[in-house]
Amino acid sequence: MVSPLPPLTPSPAHPTMFPSSTPSPPHLLTPASSPPPPARPTTSPSPTPTPAFPAYTGPPLHRDLLGVQIHLMERNQDEIFAHLAALGVGWVKVQVSWKLYEPAPGQLHSERFAELDAFVQRANAQDIQVLLGVSKAPEWSRPTTEMDGPPSDFVLYEQFMHTVAARYRGQVAAYELWNEANLQREWNGFPMGGALFVDLLRAGAAGARAADPAALLIAGAPAVTGINDRVTAVDDRLFLQEMLQAGVTDFVDGIGVHPYGYGNPPDSTAVHPSPLTRSHNNHPSFFFADTLSDYRQLLTENGVDLPLWVTEFGWGSFENVAPRPPDEAAFMADVSEWQQAVYTLRAVEMAQVGEVAGPLILWNLNFGPLLGTDFSESGYSLLRPDGTKRPLYFSLATAPKE
């Protein structure tokens, strides 16, 4: 996930603020809390009660369609796996920053890979499937060192993907090839466009497929931005259309999608936005439901029968994180922690009964404690910067699963 971009055209501020909570959609009842703990001796201190949170009481969620992205590097893996077990997810995503894992040509970072080795092995032992997203070329491979972007020679990506897939053959279930290449900050140094991106994906897929034919390969999702200047960004729908026309479906098993909802409820659309949403409400890219619907329609129109993989999604809130979010994520001030939980549960329910065949990977578990209060990523985190759990954490942990 990258910091959100501003809308294509400014939206007039709506004078009505969000209420402290919104009506719950079907199957969401409020409040709820964990069962009381067993009685303890009166001399022991009283346990801290679990705060109230929205409870999901709809059809059981499919564990094999639910996941979360984590930050791994130099984190306590015991704590990470305790959270994964509590949340009951069947998938975990780790972003592999190529530039950190191969800091010099042919030189792999032994400590980074040892850490990832241990994590992958432990995830397999606990029946959690692993999705690795691989992007961000090393500086030594690029035409420019500004921002992030692809290598000058796409064969280098093929070689690195072969190295990674060979190392984790039979252990990593899926790879997402690159990340949000319709953004300049992820594709700097090359002209922006879906066709050129497909050339990179084709190289990466060839390397991974040769090393581990059974691993699933997912086309890296575009970012939802509402911008189409081909300098800062290319509109994600147009970018996906260009990818499809360039033949991306010839060598991948799924299409990545990042249907962030900004401050909009998951059932809202650009045609019928919530009257309480004050910004980022004037373009379909800002709506969870619109993005999934539009991507599915593009696949159908192009005669493609591949699943959509929601490799990132979520709603950010800065309540109990900081007095205000960063300027680029000002919309998070309009989403309470309670709404964050309600919106996410509703989105999961919508997707799992719809046409999304791949897993939904929630962004994110633990970036809050890592980054603190000054970064938008912390607004999406299930853990606050002080390490405490947000209502969404408890809502997901207690949701029935099968």
N, C-alpha and C positions, 0 to 999 in steps of 0.2 A: 504494500500500500504506500502510495506517495501522498504528500500533502495535497488536499483538494485544490483545484484551480477555481478561479472566480467564474461566474456565469458568463455566457456569451454577451448578453446585454444586462445591465443592472436591473434587478427587480425592485419595484417600489416597496418601501418598507410598509408592512401591514401594522396598523396601530394596535392590534390585539396580541397580547402575549399568550404563549401557551399556558393553559392552566397547570396546576401542579400535577394533575394526572388526567388521563383521557379515558373515555369509556373503553372497556376491554372488549376485543372482538370475541366471537364464539370460542368457547373452550378455555378462555382465560378468566380465572376467578381470582379475586383478591379479598383480603391478603392471605398469605400462607406463611408457615414457618416450619422448620424442621421439628420432628418429634422430640418431646422433652427427653433429656438424658436421664439415665438411671439415677436413683436417689444416691446421694453421697453422704458421708458422715457430716454432722453439723459443724465439725471443726474445720472442714475443707472450705475454701473460698467458693462462692457461687459461680458457676460457669457463666460466661457472657452469653446472653440470649442471641439466637440467630435473628437478624432483623426481618421484618416483613418483606415479602417479595411476591410478584405475580406468579400464580400457579397455573401450569398447563394441565388441563384435564381432558384433552381431546384424544384422538386415536394415538396409540403408542408410536413414538418416533423410531425410525429405522436407524439403529446404531451404525450400520454400514453405509449410511448416507449422511452421516454427521461427523464433522471434524473441526479442528481448531488449529490455527497457525501459532507457532511458538518462536521465541528467540532462544537459540540454543547456546551460542558461544559463551563460555565461561559461566554458565548457569548451573545451579545445583540440580542434577538430573533426578535425584530422589524426590525433590519437591515437584519437579515437572511431572513425573509419572504419578505422583500422588494426586495432582490436579486432574490429569487425564483420566485416572480411574474414577475419581469423584464425579467428573462430568459425564462419564459413560460414553465417550466418543469412540468411534471405530476407525477414525483417520486422524493423522497429525501431519501438518505441513511444516517443512523447514525450508527457508530460503538459503540456497547455496550461492554466496557471492563469489563468483569465479575468481575475481581479482584477489580475494583473500586466501583461496585454496591453491592457487598457482601464482605466487608472487613474482616468479621469474620463469622464463621459458623452460618447460620441462621439469621445473622444481616444485614439487608438491609440498604443502605446509604439513609436516608430519603431525603436529599437535592438533591442528584443526581437524584433519582426517581421523585421527585417533578418537577424538571427541565424537565425531559423527558416526564412526564405526560402533562405538559403545552404545550410542543412542539407537541406531537402527537395529542392532541385535536385541536390545532390551524391548523395543517396540514390538518386534516380531515375537518375542517370548510372551508378551502380554496380549497378543492377538490384536494389535493396533497396526493398521496399514499405513505405510509411509508414502507421502507425496513430497518429492524434492522439486523445488522451483530453481532453475539454474539460469543465471543472467549476470550482467555486469562484467564486461571483459576487463582483463588486467590492463593497466596503463601501458605496459610494454608492448601490447598488441594493437593499440588503437592509433588512429591518425591524430587524435587530440586527447588531452588529459582532462579537459573541462567536462564537468558533469559526468554522466555515465553513458555508455553506448556499446555498440558491437565492435568486434575486431576488424582490422583492415582486410584480413583474409578470413573468410568464413570457414575455411578448412580448419582453422584453429579451434573453432567451436565444435566442429565434428570430432576432433581429436580429444577435446576435454570431455565431451559427452560420452565418448567411447571409454575413456578412463574411469569415469564415475560409474557408468552402467556395468562395466566389467567388475569393478570392485564390489558392487552391491547386487550382482546377478542373483535373482531369486529372493532378494530381501527387500528391495524397494518396489512397491507395487506400481508406481506411476511417476512420471516426470512432467512438469510443466516447462515447456521450452520458452524461455525468456519471460519478460514481464512488461506490460504496458508500453509497447514499442511505438504507440501513437503519441507519446510525449517526448518533447525534445530532450528533457533531462534523463530519459532512459535510452535515447537513440541519437545522441549528439555525435556529429562527425560525418553523418550520411544524410542524403535527402530522405524526407519522411514519406512513407507510403506503404500500403499493405503488400504490394508485389515484391518489393525489395526485402521486406520482412520475411516473406515466405521463402526467399532464397536462403536466408539464415536458418530458418526452421528446417528446411530440407536438409541442410548440412548437419545440423544437430541431431535430427531424427535418424539420419543414416548412421551416425556414430553410435547412438544409443541402441538402435535396432540390431546392429551387427554384434554388439556385446551382450545384449539381453533381449532376445526376440519376444519374450513373454511380458515384458514391462509395457504398461500403457503409456502412450505419448499424447500429451495434451498441448494444443496450440496455445501459446501465451496470450492471455486475455488483454484486450485494449482497456484503457482507462476511460471512465465516463466523465466527460469534461464540459460538454456544451460549447466547445471551442473548435473552430475549423479554419484556422489561418495558415496551416501547414508550416508554421514557424514554431509556435509554442505547442500546438497540438493539431491532430487531425480528428475530426468527429469519429467516434468509435463505430457508429453504424456504417459510415462510408469506408472506414478502415477495414472492417470485417468483410464488407462486400468486395473490396479489392483483394483481400486474402482469399476469398472463395474463388474469385475469377482467376487468380494465379495458381490455383490447384492445391491449396493447403490440405484439402481433405484426402488427397492421394496418399498421404503418408502419416496421418495422425489418427488417433482413436477417439478423440473428443475435442470440443472447442471450449476454451476457457472463457469465462465471463465474470466480471466484477460488478454486480448490480447494486452498487451503493445507493442508499436512499436519501443521503444528506439529511435534511430535517423532515422529510416527508414520510408519513405512515406507509407501510408496505402495500396497502390496498389502494392508495391514491394513484392517480395518473395525471399526466400533463393536461389532459382534457378536463379532468375532474379533480383538481388539486384540493387539498385541505384548506379551508378558509383561514386556518390558524398558522399556516406556514408563511413565514415572512420573506424568505429569500430562497434562491435555488429551486424555484418552482415554475420556471417558464420554459423548460426544455425537457424532452422525454428522457435524456440521459441522467436526470436527477431523480428518477423514480424506479424503484425496485421492480414493480410489476411491468412497467413499460419496457425496461431493458430486457427482461426475460422474454416478453412477448415479441419484441422487435427482432431479437436474435433468432428465435424460433422461426419467425416468418421469413427472415433472410435465408435460413437453411432450407426451408421448404421451397421458396422461390428458386433456389439454385439446385434443387433436386438432391439435397444432401440429407442423409439419414444417419447422423451422428449425434451422440448425446452432448448436452451442455454440461460442463463442469463448473460449478460456482466455486472458483478457487480463492476468492476473497469476497466477503460481504460483511455488513454490520452497520450499526448506528452509533455515532459518537456522542458522548455527553461529558461535559466538564463539571457537572454537579459533583461535589465532594472531591474534586481534583484540584481546581484552582478557581479564583474568583471569576476569571473569564478565560475563554479559549484563545489560542493564537488568532491573529487577524484573519489568516487564510481559512480558518475553520470557525468563523463567527457563528455559523448556523448551529453549531453544537450547543450554544447557549440556550437554544429553544427546545432542547431535548433533555428531559429529566432522566435520572437513572431509572425511574419506574417505567417511563415511556421506552427507554432503551431496551428494557427487558420485554415489554409487551410487543414492541415492533419486531424484535428478533424472533420471539416465539411464533408470532403470526407468520413471519416470512418463512420460517422453517416448515410450518404446517402447510403453507401455500405451495411451496416447492416440492415437498415430499408427496403431495397428492396430485401434482401436476406432471409436466413432461420433462422435468430435469432428472436425467437418469444417473448422472454422476453425483458424487458427494457434495455437500455444502460445507465449505471451510470458513469458519468464522474468524474474522480478523479482530482481535488477537487475544492471546492468553495473558502475556506477561510483559508487554512493552511499557506498562505504567511504572513498575518498580525500576525498570532499566533506564528510562528516559526522563522520568520526573514530570514536572508540571508545565514545562515550556514547549512541549511538542504535541502536535495533533494526534499522533499515534496513541498517546496515553488516554485520549478520550474514548477510544475503542476498546481498551484493555479490560479484560474481565477482572483484573487486579488493579486496585488503585496504586498510586505511587508509594503509599506507605505499606503496601502488601495486603491490605484488607480486601475482602471479596465484595464485589458489587452485587446488587439484587439479581442481575442476569445470571451470575454464577450459580446462585442457589436455584433459580428457576430452571436452568438447564440440568443441574445435578439431580433435581427431584422429578423431572419430567419422566413419565413412563417410557420405556424403550423396549424394543424387541430385536 
